[in-house]
Amino acid sequence: MQLFEQAAAFSEVGAGLQLGPNATRILQAWGLGPALDAVAAFPERIVARSSTSGRELAGLPLGQQAVQRYGAPYATAHRRDLHAILLQAVQAQTGAQLHLGSAVAGFQESVQAVQLQLTDGRQAQGDALIGADGLWSRVREQALADGRAQPTGHLAYRALIARADLPAALRANEVSVWFGVRQHVVAYPVRGGQWLNLVVIVQGAASQELPGWDDVGAAADVRQALANCCSTLQALAEAAPSWGRWSLYDRAPLSSAAQMAGGRIALLGDAAHPMRPFLAQGAAMALEDAAELGAALAALGASQADIPAALAHYAGQRWQRAARVQARSRRNGQIFHLAGPLQWARNAALGLLGHKLMDLPWLYGYRGTL
Ligand SMILES: Cc1cc2nc3c(=O)[nH]c(=O)nc-3n(C[C@H](O)[C@H](O)[C@H](O)COP(=O)(O)OP(=O)(O)OC[C@H]3O[C@@H](n4cnc5c(N)ncnc54)[C@H](O)[C@@H]3O)c2cc1C
């Protein structure tokens, strides 16, 4: 197996990831549970609050209860830590070769093989090509030619705060979500609980590509977005030493298996199904894809006889679930940002049904081939 990565070195800055039991179960099955335990945090609950009053609307117990319900924990981790765990696992496999500084320009597919062209003129040949090249996938562009991902009209502001610097009231071991009008805020511990990952999502902002960190204008934007929020939330935002700012993009939910695989080409993760982060499942879906793809290829045995059929099987197993998660992520964004009477209805429903609305057995209980 050969992996081609455009970056000369891996250096993703400051973002956290929630990893539901559907994702941690896969890491455990790959023997990476102990490595995750060493770097992740394991929140005791998810709590939904009003961002104006700070009032708790509903909570879902996690911790041991998540393990009992789903057989695997609900974890929160720094993206860089998860990446390091996966990279080490790849490097430990004798059959895997990692090529950094190798940007894919395109490919040519024949009945027997796929030829890959890199932007620097190098070429490589293989039995199949898996495009796991993210939101702006070059492989997807050539394979499907279905246009670019579209801006969702949201900006995400992200910060990391040393938890030791926060007052005790803001150091709870939980995933906190504050619902506001046209904005919401999510906070959870990462790096073994030493840091708090804080994300402010704001709707209606100008949609342009704004990747970056240490963005001076971002702190003022966040202050403005949280102007009508409770003092707790404002204090939390003020504690952030710096902010990164990203525009969000997605695609419509998948509508067929053919969008994930055809012939000797398959897509995986954001390349196949970029989604809004409102269900915190993008990376988890990439892990589920990888587990399913691994199983489909392993079932071929040594002969590697029918790779297109194995890729088609993978796509058939995956596309409907990924589409459901994409659609649910979109819906969550609307529910989180409701205004007026609908906001009161949402809060009343949360108050009445509490964790029944927040627990998602179809999502967290998924086992796929595991
Ligand atoms: C604000 C926010 C919060 C999020 N929170 C969560 C969360 O809590 N939980 C969760 O599960 N997900 C979350 N996500 C989603 C998650 O970050 C993505 O879904 C996930 O990173 C997708 O992984 P991927 O490997 O498919 O793509 P990427 O992580 O984008 O990786 C693609 C890789 O391909 C490389 N590449 C790109 N083009 C080329 C090329 N031409 N040649 C060679 N290499 C190339 C890139 O350099 C990169 O290394 C969040 C996203 C956002 C924006």
The ligand as a MOL file (V3000), in Angstrom:
LIG
                    3D

  0  0  0     0  0            999 V3000
M  V30 BEGIN CTAB
M  V30 COUNTS 53 58 0 0 0
M  V30 BEGIN ATOM
M  V30 1 C -15.3200 23.1260 13.1110 0
M  V30 2 C -15.2260 21.6490 12.8370 0
M  V30 3 C -15.4130 20.7490 13.8940 0
M  V30 4 C -15.3660 19.3620 13.6500 0
M  V30 5 N -15.5890 18.5140 14.7040 0
M  V30 6 C -15.5970 17.1840 14.4750 0
M  V30 7 C -15.8290 16.2750 15.5580 0
M  V30 8 O -16.0190 16.6940 16.6970 0
M  V30 9 N -15.8350 14.9370 15.2900 0
M  V30 10 C -15.6190 14.4480 14.0330 0
M  V30 11 O -15.6530 13.2100 13.8430 0
M  V30 12 N -15.3900 15.2800 12.9790 0
M  V30 13 C -15.3770 16.6250 13.1780 0
M  V30 14 N -15.1260 17.4780 12.1410 0
M  V30 15 C -14.9450 16.9240 10.7790 0
M  V30 16 C -13.5500 16.3740 10.5390 0
M  V30 17 O -12.5640 17.3480 10.8100 0
M  V30 18 C -13.4280 15.9290 9.0780 0
M  V30 19 O -14.5970 15.2450 8.6830 0
M  V30 20 C -12.2510 14.9700 8.9190 0
M  V30 21 O -11.0340 15.6600 9.1350 0
M  V30 22 C -12.2280 14.3610 7.5020 0
M  V30 23 O -11.1050 13.5500 7.3930 0
M  V30 24 P -10.5220 13.1690 5.9760 0
M  V30 25 O -9.3420 12.3060 6.2720 0
M  V30 26 O -11.5820 12.6440 5.1000 0
M  V30 27 O -10.0470 14.5380 5.3220 0
M  V30 28 P -8.9140 15.5490 5.8080 0
M  V30 29 O -8.7860 15.5270 7.2980 0
M  V30 30 O -9.2210 16.8380 5.1430 0
M  V30 31 O -7.5730 14.9280 5.2000 0
M  V30 32 C -7.3230 14.9630 3.8070 0
M  V30 33 C -5.8270 14.7990 3.5870 0
M  V30 34 O -5.5880 14.7150 2.1730 0
M  V30 35 C -4.5060 15.5750 1.8600 0
M  V30 36 N -4.6790 16.0020 0.4560 0
M  V30 37 C -5.6180 16.8440 -0.0460 0
M  V30 38 N -5.4790 16.9820 -1.3690 0
M  V30 39 C -4.4330 16.1930 -1.7400 0
M  V30 40 C -3.7930 15.9020 -2.9930 0
M  V30 41 N -4.2140 16.4360 -4.1510 0
M  V30 42 N -2.7390 15.0350 -2.9960 0
M  V30 43 C -2.2860 14.4760 -1.8360 0
M  V30 44 N -2.8470 14.7290 -0.6260 0
M  V30 45 C -3.9160 15.5740 -0.5810 0
M  V30 46 C -4.6070 16.7290 2.8420 0
M  V30 47 O -3.3690 17.4130 2.9820 0
M  V30 48 C -5.0060 15.9750 4.1190 0
M  V30 49 O -3.9080 15.4800 4.8310 0
M  V30 50 C -15.1310 18.8650 12.3450 0
M  V30 51 C -14.9110 19.7700 11.2940 0
M  V30 52 C -14.9510 21.1410 11.5340 0
M  V30 53 C -14.7120 22.0900 10.3880 0
M  V30 END ATOM
M  V30 BEGIN BOND
M  V30 1 1 1 2
M  V30 2 1 2 3
M  V30 3 2 2 52
M  V30 4 2 3 4
M  V30 5 1 4 5
M  V30 6 1 4 50
M  V30 7 2 5 6
M  V30 8 1 6 7
M  V30 9 1 6 13
M  V30 10 2 7 8
M  V30 11 1 7 9
M  V30 12 1 9 10
M  V30 13 2 10 11
M  V30 14 1 10 12
M  V30 15 2 12 13
M  V30 16 1 13 14
M  V30 17 1 14 15
M  V30 18 1 14 50
M  V30 19 1 15 16
M  V30 20 1 16 17
M  V30 21 1 16 18
M  V30 22 1 18 19
M  V30 23 1 18 20
M  V30 24 1 20 21
M  V30 25 1 20 22
M  V30 26 1 22 23
M  V30 27 1 23 24
M  V30 28 2 24 25
M  V30 29 1 24 26
M  V30 30 1 24 27
M  V30 31 1 27 28
M  V30 32 2 28 29
M  V30 33 1 28 30
M  V30 34 1 28 31
M  V30 35 1 31 32
M  V30 36 1 32 33
M  V30 37 1 33 34
M  V30 38 1 33 48
M  V30 39 1 34 35
M  V30 40 1 35 36
M  V30 41 1 35 46
M  V30 42 1 36 37
M  V30 43 1 36 45
M  V30 44 2 37 38
M  V30 45 1 38 39
M  V30 46 1 39 40
M  V30 47 2 39 45
M  V30 48 1 40 41
M  V30 49 2 40 42
M  V30 50 1 42 43
M  V30 51 2 43 44
M  V30 52 1 44 45
M  V30 53 1 46 47
M  V30 54 1 46 48
M  V30 55 1 48 49
M  V30 56 2 50 51
M  V30 57 1 51 52
M  V30 58 1 52 53
M  V30 END BOND
M  V30 END CTAB
M  END
